[in-house]
Amino acid sequence: MAKSRSKSMSRKRTKKARKSKSMKKVKRSKSMKTKKRKGKRKMNEFFKLMLAAKKKKAASFVYKGKTYVGRVHKRLGMIYKKK
């Protein structure tokens, strides 16, 4: 009889242990709650020039002495390549 009690006792313990783990609430640190959002990253000079040219539908633009020539695209408007 002693053997059967020890088996049933161990089963109850494991069930309780599992139940208590799942019932625990996860504590969040204060730093996670007060996390501030960062602003957008600065756009580099090439992209600033390219987007300005795209808005004007310019045939080309110059960046650092190199000419970028564009061609019309259905969905994207203009696509520029280095010449």
Sequence and secondary structure as in RCSB ss.txt:
>XXXX:A:sequence
MAKSRSKSMSRKRTKKARKSKSMKKVKRSKSMKTKKRKGKRKMNEFFKLMLAAKKKKAASFVYKGKTYVGRVHKR
LGMIYKKK
>XXXX:A:secstr
 HHHHHHHHHHHHHHHHHHHHHH      HHHHT          HHHHHHHHHHHHT SEEEETTEEEEEEEETT
TEEEEEE 
